[in-house]
């Protein structure tokens, strides 16, 4: 069953809940809505360039909160910057793309 998070935004996608090791896990994997977004984000959005301040290093959730007023869009920042590990990305003073 497809669900939506309560803190929806224009960048929100639904999610599926699966059980892993006896605990519920929310994920966008195998979700057509997310796959469409991932394949077409460069056509759907315009971008601005940001620079990581010291207090937000390796914290896409904080950066998401600054630009989107919620922490839930951290995944979008990783997606458009072609990154999958926030601990290796978002270094101090590093530039990155921000979907408008």
N, C-alpha and C positions, 0 to 999 in steps of 0.2 A: 504494500500500500504506500503510495507516494504521500509524503507529508511536507509541510513547510515549517520553517522556524518562525517563532513569534516575532522576531526582530527583522522583518522582511524589508528589503530595499530593492531598488531597481536592479541590483546585481544578484539578488538572491535566487537560488535555485532550490528545487525540492531536494529531498533526501530519502533514502531507504534505510530502514533499521534492520540490522541482522544481529544474530547472536554469535558472539565469539568468546569461547572459553566461559560460557555461562553468563556473559554480560551483554547487554544491548549496545550496539555500536551504530552510530549514524554515519552514513557515507553517501557520496555522490557517484561512486563507481557504479558502472553498468546502468546509468541513468541517462536516457535519451536527451533530456533537457540540458544536462550538463555537457554531454558530448557535443551537442549543437553549439553551445556557447564556446566551448574549448576550440572548436574548429573554425568559428567565425568571429571571435572577439576582435580581431584586427579590422574587420569590416563594420562591426557594430558600434565601436566606441572611438572617440578621439582621446588623445593622451596628452598629459603634461609630464614634465620631468621633475622628480623630487630628489632630495639629497638626505641621507640618513643622519639625523642628529645623534650625538653620543648617547643620550638617554633612551633612544629607541633602537639601538644596535641589536640585531638579531631578534627583533620583536615586531613581526608584521601585524600582530594584533593591535599594538599601540599605534602604528602607522595607519592602520585601517580606521581606528577611532578618530585620529586627527582629520582624515580626509572624508570619511563617510559617517561620522558620528556614531559608529558602533564597531565593535571588535570582530564581528562575524564575517567581514569581507577580506580577511587576511589571505584566504586562499586565492582570491582574484589577483592580488598583488604578486603572489608567487607564479600564478598561471601566466599572466601577461609578460612577466620578466623571464619566462622559461626556466624557472627554478623549482626545485622540489624540496629543498632543505633550508629552512630558515636559519639554522645554525651555521651554515656556510655562506649565506647570502645576507644582505642588509648589514654590511659592515659600516663602521663610522665613515662618514663623508662619501660613501658610495652613491652613485646616481642610479635611479630606477624609474621605470614608467608607472604612471598613475592613470588609470582610466577615468575620464571625466564623466 
